[in-house]
Amino acid sequence: MYVHGFASSGSSGTVMALRRHLEGWQVIAPDLPVDPFEALELLRGIVCDEQPCIVVGTSMGGMYTQQLWGVPRIVVNPSFEMSRTLLFGKMGRNKYMSKRKDGAAEFRIDKAVVERFKEMEKQQFRGITEEEKKLVIGLFGDKDPIVHFQPLMAQLYSEERCRWFNGEHRLNDTVVKKVLIPLIHELTGDEAGCKYY
């Protein structure tokens, strides 16, 4: 399963790249609601119903993915303080960067949405056990100009659970192909019958 970032959708360029490079795999990539608790509930329901072999989330999606206990996860440039990101630059009307199934072209961020993110941020790291630490890898772009949460990830999960790639905040096709896909195969062991990601 793939969990998209802010202002994106399940039809983003990253999803298309994953489908190209994971031939024979089914890639589940839902469009997320704006409300963080609704988004997390949706994702937990999909994990429960579909039982994916692995979940990958980028940026805001990495924040959600980190909270999907019990399944192997890769969090790419996770944005653990979305409330600050929204408050300082994303308030008001925003346009989606890729097409959504519901046809929505834009959405609104207001103080109520920011407060919902603040509420989630207070509890997002509850549930990290020694077993959970073994299920998560943090993947960080060494030139990411947007978020910098590798030190926090290393503190929560250990330095060994953090990896770096040559790149920025958003993934491009080269990073997907040469960094992310091999890591997916490493974590899943290319299990027979592992068709969800």
PyRosetta script that sets phi, psi and omega in degrees:
from pyrosetta import init, pose_from_sequence

init()
pose = pose_from_sequence("MYVHGFASSGSSGTVMALRRHLEGWQVIAPDLPVDPFEALELLRGIVCDEQPCIVVGTSMGGMYTQQLWGVPRIVVNPSFEMSRTLLFGKMGRNKYMSKRKDGAAEFRIDKAVVERFKEMEKQQFRGITEEEKKLVIGLFGDKDPIVHFQPLMAQLYSEERCRWFNGEHRLNDTVVKKVLIPLIHELTGDEAGCKYY")
pose.set_psi(1, 140.7)
pose.set_omega(1, 177.1)
pose.set_phi(2, -115.2)
pose.set_psi(2, 134.6)
pose.set_omega(2, -178.8)
pose.set_phi(3, -115.4)
pose.set_psi(3, 113.6)
pose.set_omega(3, -172.9)
pose.set_phi(4, -75.4)
pose.set_psi(4, 167.3)
pose.set_omega(4, 179.4)
pose.set_phi(5, -91.6)
pose.set_psi(5, -171.4)
pose.set_omega(5, -176.9)
pose.set_phi(6, -60.5)
pose.set_psi(6, 135.8)
pose.set_omega(6, 176.0)
pose.set_phi(7, 64.3)
pose.set_psi(7, 19.9)
pose.set_omega(7, -179.9)
pose.set_phi(8, -112.0)
pose.set_psi(8, -162.4)
pose.set_omega(8, -179.5)
pose.set_phi(9, -160.0)
pose.set_psi(9, 178.8)
pose.set_omega(9, 178.1)
pose.set_phi(10, -76.1)
pose.set_psi(10, 5.1)
pose.set_omega(10, 176.0)
pose.set_phi(11, -118.0)
pose.set_psi(11, 26.2)
pose.set_omega(11, -178.2)
pose.set_phi(12, -68.5)
pose.set_psi(12, 169.7)
pose.set_omega(12, 177.1)
pose.set_phi(13, -61.0)
pose.set_psi(13, -34.4)
pose.set_omega(13, 178.5)
pose.set_phi(14, -64.4)
pose.set_psi(14, -41.4)
pose.set_omega(14, 178.2)
pose.set_phi(15, -62.7)
pose.set_psi(15, -44.2)
pose.set_omega(15, 179.5)
pose.set_phi(16, -61.1)
pose.set_psi(16, -41.5)
pose.set_omega(16, 178.9)
pose.set_phi(17, -64.6)
pose.set_psi(17, -42.3)
pose.set_omega(17, 178.5)
pose.set_phi(18, -61.9)
pose.set_psi(18, -42.2)
pose.set_omega(18, 179.6)
pose.set_phi(19, -65.4)
pose.set_psi(19, -36.0)
pose.set_omega(19, 177.7)
pose.set_phi(20, -65.8)
pose.set_psi(20, -42.8)
pose.set_omega(20, -172.4)
pose.set_phi(21, -92.0)
pose.set_psi(21, -9.3)
pose.set_omega(21, 176.9)
pose.set_phi(22, -112.3)
pose.set_psi(22, 60.5)
pose.set_omega(22, -177.6)
pose.set_phi(23, -59.5)
pose.set_psi(23, 132.4)
pose.set_omega(23, 180.0)
pose.set_phi(24, 89.7)
pose.set_psi(24, -6.7)
pose.set_omega(24, 178.4)
pose.set_phi(25, -99.9)
pose.set_psi(25, 148.5)
pose.set_omega(25, 172.0)
pose.set_phi(26, -95.3)
pose.set_psi(26, 124.7)
pose.set_omega(26, 180.0)
pose.set_phi(27, -103.5)
pose.set_psi(27, 113.9)
pose.set_omega(27, 176.7)
pose.set_phi(28, -90.9)
pose.set_psi(28, 125.3)
pose.set_omega(28, -176.9)
pose.set_phi(29, -144.2)
pose.set_psi(29, 87.3)
pose.set_omega(29, -177.7)
pose.set_phi(30, -76.0)
pose.set_psi(30, 154.1)
pose.set_omega(30, 168.1)
pose.set_phi(31, -78.5)
pose.set_psi(31, 132.3)
pose.set_omega(31, -176.8)
pose.set_phi(32, -93.5)
pose.set_psi(32, 142.1)
pose.set_omega(32, 170.6)
pose.set_phi(33, -65.9)
pose.set_psi(33, 159.3)
pose.set_omega(33, 178.6)
pose.set_phi(34, -69.2)
pose.set_psi(34, -39.3)
pose.set_omega(34, -179.6)
pose.set_phi(35, -67.3)
pose.set_psi(35, 126.3)
pose.set_omega(35, -175.2)
pose.set_phi(36, -64.5)
pose.set_psi(36, -36.1)
pose.set_omega(36, -179.8)
pose.set_phi(37, -71.7)
pose.set_psi(37, -35.5)
pose.set_omega(37, 174.9)
pose.set_phi(38, -65.8)
pose.set_psi(38, -41.1)
pose.set_omega(38, 179.1)
pose.set_phi(39, -62.6)
pose.set_psi(39, -46.1)
pose.set_omega(39, -179.0)
pose.set_phi(40, -65.7)
pose.set_psi(40, -39.1)
pose.set_omega(40, 177.2)
pose.set_phi(41, -62.2)
pose.set_psi(41, -43.5)
pose.set_omega(41, 177.2)
pose.set_phi(42, -58.9)
pose.set_psi(42, -47.9)
pose.set_omega(42, -177.4)
pose.set_phi(43, -65.3)
pose.set_psi(43, -42.3)
pose.set_omega(43, 178.3)
pose.set_phi(44, -63.5)
pose.set_psi(44, -36.6)
pose.set_omega(44, 176.9)
pose.set_phi(45, -64.3)
pose.set_psi(45, -41.8)
pose.set_omega(45, 178.9)
pose.set_phi(46, -65.8)
pose.set_psi(46, -42.8)
pose.set_omega(46, 178.4)
pose.set_phi(47, -59.9)
pose.set_psi(47, -43.3)
pose.set_omega(47, -179.9)
pose.set_phi(48, -64.4)
pose.set_psi(48, -45.1)
pose.set_omega(48, -175.9)
pose.set_phi(49, -76.2)
pose.set_psi(49, -42.9)
pose.set_omega(49, -172.3)
pose.set_phi(50, -95.2)
pose.set_psi(50, -21.2)
pose.set_omega(50, -179.1)
pose.set_phi(51, 48.0)
pose.set_psi(51, 62.5)
pose.set_omega(51, -179.7)
pose.set_phi(52, -64.9)
pose.set_psi(52, 151.5)
pose.set_omega(52, 177.1)
pose.set_phi(53, -69.3)
pose.set_psi(53, -31.2)
pose.set_omega(53, -176.5)
pose.set_phi(54, -157.8)
pose.set_psi(54, 150.8)
pose.set_omega(54, 175.8)
pose.set_phi(55, -123.9)
pose.set_psi(55, 133.6)
pose.set_omega(55, 176.3)
pose.set_phi(56, -120.1)
pose.set_psi(56, 130.9)
pose.set_omega(56, 177.1)
pose.set_phi(57, -133.2)
pose.set_psi(57, 142.0)
pose.set_omega(57, 179.7)
pose.set_phi(58, -115.9)
pose.set_psi(58, 139.2)
pose.set_omega(58, 175.4)
pose.set_phi(59, 56.6)
pose.set_psi(59, -118.0)
pose.set_omega(59, 176.6)
pose.set_phi(60, -57.8)
pose.set_psi(60, -38.5)
pose.set_omega(60, 177.4)
pose.set_phi(61, -63.2)
pose.set_psi(61, -28.8)
pose.set_omega(61, 174.7)
pose.set_phi(62, -67.7)
pose.set_psi(62, -35.9)
pose.set_omega(62, 176.0)
pose.set_phi(63, -62.4)
pose.set_psi(63, -43.9)
pose.set_omega(63, 177.1)
pose.set_phi(64, -67.1)
pose.set_psi(64, -45.8)
pose.set_omega(64, -176.2)
pose.set_phi(65, -59.5)
pose.set_psi(65, -38.4)
pose.set_omega(65, 178.6)
pose.set_phi(66, -56.0)
pose.set_psi(66, -28.3)
pose.set_omega(66, -175.8)
pose.set_phi(67, -93.3)
pose.set_psi(67, 5.2)
pose.set_omega(67, -179.3)
pose.set_phi(68, -91.6)
pose.set_psi(68, 73.7)
pose.set_omega(68, -173.2)
pose.set_phi(69, -57.4)
pose.set_psi(69, 147.0)
pose.set_omega(69, 170.3)
pose.set_phi(70, 92.2)
pose.set_psi(70, -1.2)
pose.set_omega(70, -180.0)
pose.set_phi(71, -130.4)
pose.set_psi(71, 145.3)
pose.set_omega(71, 175.4)
pose.set_phi(72, -59.1)
pose.set_psi(72, 138.2)
pose.set_omega(72, -174.2)
pose.set_phi(73, -140.8)
pose.set_psi(73, 145.5)
pose.set_omega(73, 171.2)
pose.set_phi(74, -120.4)
pose.set_psi(74, 121.5)
pose.set_omega(74, 177.6)
pose.set_phi(75, -108.1)
pose.set_psi(75, 116.3)
pose.set_omega(75, -175.2)
pose.set_phi(76, -101.2)
pose.set_psi(76, 120.2)
pose.set_omega(76, -178.7)
pose.set_phi(77, 43.0)
pose.set_psi(77, 55.8)
pose.set_omega(77, -175.3)
pose.set_phi(78, -64.4)
pose.set_psi(78, 138.6)
pose.set_omega(78, 178.8)
pose.set_phi(79, -103.5)
pose.set_psi(79, 92.6)
pose.set_omega(79, -175.2)
pose.set_phi(80, -82.0)
pose.set_psi(80, -6.7)
pose.set_omega(80, 178.8)
pose.set_phi(81, -126.8)
pose.set_psi(81, 61.9)
pose.set_omega(81, -179.1)
pose.set_phi(82, -61.3)
pose.set_psi(82, -31.9)
pose.set_omega(82, -178.7)
pose.set_phi(83, -59.7)
pose.set_psi(83, -40.7)
pose.set_omega(83, 178.1)
pose.set_phi(84, -68.1)
pose.set_psi(84, -43.4)
pose.set_omega(84, 179.0)
pose.set_phi(85, -58.5)
pose.set_psi(85, -44.5)
pose.set_omega(85, -178.9)
pose.set_phi(86, -68.4)
pose.set_psi(86, -44.4)
pose.set_omega(86, -176.2)
pose.set_phi(87, -63.7)
pose.set_psi(87, -35.9)
pose.set_omega(87, -177.0)
pose.set_phi(88, -107.0)
pose.set_psi(88, 60.3)
pose.set_omega(88, 172.2)
pose.set_phi(89, 140.7)
pose.set_psi(89, -8.3)
pose.set_omega(89, -176.2)
pose.set_phi(90, -124.5)
pose.set_psi(90, 9.3)
pose.set_omega(90, -179.1)
pose.set_phi(91, -68.1)
pose.set_psi(91, 149.3)
pose.set_omega(91, 178.5)
pose.set_phi(92, 91.8)
pose.set_psi(92, -151.2)
pose.set_omega(92, -176.6)
pose.set_phi(93, -81.9)
pose.set_psi(93, 135.1)
pose.set_omega(93, 178.2)
pose.set_phi(94, -129.2)
pose.set_psi(94, 147.9)
pose.set_omega(94, 176.9)
pose.set_phi(95, -99.2)
pose.set_psi(95, 140.8)
pose.set_omega(95, 173.1)
pose.set_phi(96, -71.5)
pose.set_psi(96, 140.9)
pose.set_omega(96, -177.8)
pose.set_phi(97, -85.9)
pose.set_psi(97, -14.3)
pose.set_omega(97, 178.2)
pose.set_phi(98, -143.3)
pose.set_psi(98, 160.3)
pose.set_omega(98, -173.7)
pose.set_phi(99, -67.6)
pose.set_psi(99, 137.9)
pose.set_omega(99, 177.6)
pose.set_phi(100, -109.4)
pose.set_psi(100, 153.3)
pose.set_omega(100, -178.2)
pose.set_phi(101, -62.4)
pose.set_psi(101, -32.5)
pose.set_omega(101, -178.7)
pose.set_phi(102, -81.4)
pose.set_psi(102, -1.6)
pose.set_omega(102, 177.9)
pose.set_phi(103, 80.8)
pose.set_psi(103, -1.9)
pose.set_omega(103, -179.7)
pose.set_phi(104, -62.1)
pose.set_psi(104, 136.0)
pose.set_omega(104, -179.9)
pose.set_phi(105, -105.1)
pose.set_psi(105, -21.2)
pose.set_omega(105, -179.0)
pose.set_phi(106, -149.3)
pose.set_psi(106, 167.3)
pose.set_omega(106, 180.0)
pose.set_phi(107, -150.0)
pose.set_psi(107, 167.1)
pose.set_omega(107, -175.1)
pose.set_phi(108, -120.3)
pose.set_psi(108, 135.4)
pose.set_omega(108, 172.9)
pose.set_phi(109, -109.3)
pose.set_psi(109, 122.7)
pose.set_omega(109, 177.2)
pose.set_phi(110, -126.7)
pose.set_psi(110, -178.1)
pose.set_omega(110, -176.8)
pose.set_phi(111, -61.5)
pose.set_psi(111, -33.0)
pose.set_omega(111, 179.3)
pose.set_phi(112, -63.6)
pose.set_psi(112, -41.3)
pose.set_omega(112, 178.3)
pose.set_phi(113, -65.9)
pose.set_psi(113, -42.6)
pose.set_omega(113, 178.6)
pose.set_phi(114, -59.8)
pose.set_psi(114, -42.4)
pose.set_omega(114, 178.9)
pose.set_phi(115, -63.3)
pose.set_psi(115, -36.6)
pose.set_omega(115, 177.4)
pose.set_phi(116, -64.2)
pose.set_psi(116, -40.2)
pose.set_omega(116, 176.5)
pose.set_phi(117, -65.8)
pose.set_psi(117, -41.2)
pose.set_omega(117, 177.9)
pose.set_phi(118, -58.9)
pose.set_psi(118, -41.4)
pose.set_omega(118, 179.3)
pose.set_phi(119, -62.2)
pose.set_psi(119, -43.9)
pose.set_omega(119, 179.1)
pose.set_phi(120, -65.7)
pose.set_psi(120, -41.0)
pose.set_omega(120, -177.4)
pose.set_phi(121, -59.8)
pose.set_psi(121, -31.2)
pose.set_omega(121, -179.9)
pose.set_phi(122, -66.2)
pose.set_psi(122, -24.4)
pose.set_omega(122, -175.6)
pose.set_phi(123, -119.8)
pose.set_psi(123, 4.7)
pose.set_omega(123, -171.9)
pose.set_phi(124, -66.8)
pose.set_psi(124, -19.9)
pose.set_omega(124, -178.4)
pose.set_phi(125, -103.0)
pose.set_psi(125, 3.9)
pose.set_omega(125, 175.7)
pose.set_phi(126, -71.8)
pose.set_psi(126, 132.5)
pose.set_omega(126, 179.2)
pose.set_phi(127, 108.8)
pose.set_psi(127, 0.7)
pose.set_omega(127, 178.3)
pose.set_phi(128, -80.1)
pose.set_psi(128, 107.0)
pose.set_omega(128, 177.9)
pose.set_phi(129, -106.2)
pose.set_psi(129, 174.8)
pose.set_omega(129, 176.2)
pose.set_phi(130, -60.7)
pose.set_psi(130, -36.3)
pose.set_omega(130, 177.8)
pose.set_phi(131, -67.0)
pose.set_psi(131, -41.6)
pose.set_omega(131, 179.0)
pose.set_phi(132, -63.2)
pose.set_psi(132, -36.6)
pose.set_omega(132, -179.3)
pose.set_phi(133, -59.6)
pose.set_psi(133, -28.9)
pose.set_omega(133, -179.6)
pose.set_phi(134, -79.5)
pose.set_psi(134, -11.8)
pose.set_omega(134, -175.8)
pose.set_phi(135, -98.0)
pose.set_psi(135, -6.6)
pose.set_omega(135, -172.3)
pose.set_phi(136, -120.4)
pose.set_psi(136, 136.1)
pose.set_omega(136, 171.1)
pose.set_phi(137, -121.4)
pose.set_psi(137, 132.7)
pose.set_omega(137, 172.3)
pose.set_phi(138, -97.8)
pose.set_psi(138, 131.0)
pose.set_omega(138, -178.7)
pose.set_phi(139, -118.8)
pose.set_psi(139, 123.0)
pose.set_omega(139, -170.2)
pose.set_phi(140, -127.1)
pose.set_psi(140, 132.1)
pose.set_omega(140, 175.3)
pose.set_phi(141, -76.5)
pose.set_psi(141, 130.0)
pose.set_omega(141, -176.8)
pose.set_phi(142, -74.1)
pose.set_psi(142, -7.5)
pose.set_omega(142, 177.7)
pose.set_phi(143, -123.5)
pose.set_psi(143, 27.2)
pose.set_omega(143, -179.3)
pose.set_phi(144, -69.3)
pose.set_psi(144, 115.3)
pose.set_omega(144, -179.8)
pose.set_phi(145, -89.4)
pose.set_psi(145, 0.8)
pose.set_omega(145, -170.1)
pose.set_phi(146, -105.7)
pose.set_psi(146, -55.4)
pose.set_omega(146, -179.4)
pose.set_phi(147, -128.3)
pose.set_psi(147, 151.0)
pose.set_omega(147, -175.3)
pose.set_phi(148, -140.7)
pose.set_psi(148, 75.2)
pose.set_omega(148, -176.4)
pose.set_phi(149, -112.2)
pose.set_psi(149, 17.5)
pose.set_omega(149, 177.0)
pose.set_phi(150, -60.8)
pose.set_psi(150, -42.6)
pose.set_omega(150, 178.7)
pose.set_phi(151, -59.3)
pose.set_psi(151, -40.4)
pose.set_omega(151, 178.4)
pose.set_phi(152, -66.8)
pose.set_psi(152, -41.8)
pose.set_omega(152, 178.3)
pose.set_phi(153, -61.3)
pose.set_psi(153, -43.5)
pose.set_omega(153, 179.0)
pose.set_phi(154, -63.5)
pose.set_psi(154, -38.6)
pose.set_omega(154, 178.6)
pose.set_phi(155, -65.9)
pose.set_psi(155, -41.6)
pose.set_omega(155, -176.7)
pose.set_phi(156, -78.3)
pose.set_psi(156, -39.7)
pose.set_omega(156, -172.3)
pose.set_phi(157, -114.1)
pose.set_psi(157, -14.8)
pose.set_omega(157, -178.4)
pose.set_phi(158, 101.8)
pose.set_psi(158, 151.2)
pose.set_omega(158, 179.4)
pose.set_phi(159, -59.9)
pose.set_psi(159, -33.6)
pose.set_omega(159, -178.5)
pose.set_phi(160, -65.3)
pose.set_psi(160, -22.1)
pose.set_omega(160, -179.1)
pose.set_phi(161, -90.4)
pose.set_psi(161, 7.3)
pose.set_omega(161, 179.4)
pose.set_phi(162, -113.0)
pose.set_psi(162, 136.4)
pose.set_omega(162, 176.8)
pose.set_phi(163, -130.8)
pose.set_psi(163, 153.6)
pose.set_omega(163, -179.3)
pose.set_phi(164, -113.5)
pose.set_psi(164, 151.1)
pose.set_omega(164, 170.4)
pose.set_phi(165, -134.6)
pose.set_psi(165, 157.1)
pose.set_omega(165, 179.0)
pose.set_phi(166, -80.2)
pose.set_psi(166, 99.4)
pose.set_omega(166, -178.3)
pose.set_phi(167, 173.0)
pose.set_psi(167, -175.2)
pose.set_omega(167, -175.2)
pose.set_phi(168, -106.4)
pose.set_psi(168, -151.8)
pose.set_omega(168, -175.3)
pose.set_phi(169, -74.2)
pose.set_psi(169, -48.1)
pose.set_omega(169, -179.7)
pose.set_phi(170, -87.4)
pose.set_psi(170, 145.2)
pose.set_omega(170, 179.8)
pose.set_phi(171, -82.1)
pose.set_psi(171, 143.0)
pose.set_omega(171, 171.8)
pose.set_phi(172, -112.1)
pose.set_psi(172, 175.5)
pose.set_omega(172, -175.0)
pose.set_phi(173, -60.5)
pose.set_psi(173, -37.9)
pose.set_omega(173, -179.2)
pose.set_phi(174, -64.3)
pose.set_psi(174, -44.3)
pose.set_omega(174, 179.5)
pose.set_phi(175, -66.7)
pose.set_psi(175, -41.6)
pose.set_omega(175, 177.1)
pose.set_phi(176, -58.0)
pose.set_psi(176, -49.0)
pose.set_omega(176, -175.0)
pose.set_phi(177, -70.1)
pose.set_psi(177, -45.0)
pose.set_omega(177, -171.0)
pose.set_phi(178, -93.7)
pose.set_psi(178, -18.6)
pose.set_omega(178, -177.5)
pose.set_phi(179, -116.7)
pose.set_psi(179, -55.6)
pose.set_omega(179, -172.9)
pose.set_phi(180, -70.6)
pose.set_psi(180, -46.8)
pose.set_omega(180, -177.9)
pose.set_phi(181, -60.9)
pose.set_psi(181, -47.6)
pose.set_omega(181, 176.9)
pose.set_phi(182, -59.8)
pose.set_psi(182, -35.8)
pose.set_omega(182, 178.9)
pose.set_phi(183, -68.0)
pose.set_psi(183, -39.3)
pose.set_omega(183, 175.7)
pose.set_phi(184, -59.2)
pose.set_psi(184, -47.6)
pose.set_omega(184, 179.9)
pose.set_phi(185, -63.5)
pose.set_psi(185, -37.7)
pose.set_omega(185, 178.4)
pose.set_phi(186, -62.3)
pose.set_psi(186, -44.3)
pose.set_omega(186, -176.0)
pose.set_phi(187, -76.7)
pose.set_psi(187, -29.5)
pose.set_omega(187, -179.6)
pose.set_phi(188, -91.1)
pose.set_psi(188, -18.6)
pose.set_omega(188, -176.5)
pose.set_phi(189, 66.6)
pose.set_psi(189, 20.1)
pose.set_omega(189, -177.8)
pose.set_phi(190, 48.1)
pose.set_psi(190, 46.0)
pose.set_omega(190, -179.0)
pose.set_phi(191, -56.6)
pose.set_psi(191, 136.4)
pose.set_omega(191, 173.4)
pose.set_phi(192, -62.3)
pose.set_psi(192, 136.4)
pose.set_omega(192, -179.3)
pose.set_phi(193, 84.6)
pose.set_psi(193, -1.0)
pose.set_omega(193, 176.3)
pose.set_phi(194, -86.3)
pose.set_psi(194, 96.4)
pose.set_omega(194, -175.5)
pose.set_phi(195, -117.0)
pose.set_psi(195, -3.3)
pose.set_omega(195, 179.8)
pose.set_phi(196, -107.5)
pose.set_psi(196, 144.4)
pose.set_omega(196, 178.2)
pose.set_phi(197, -150.7)
pose.dump_pdb("model.pdb")
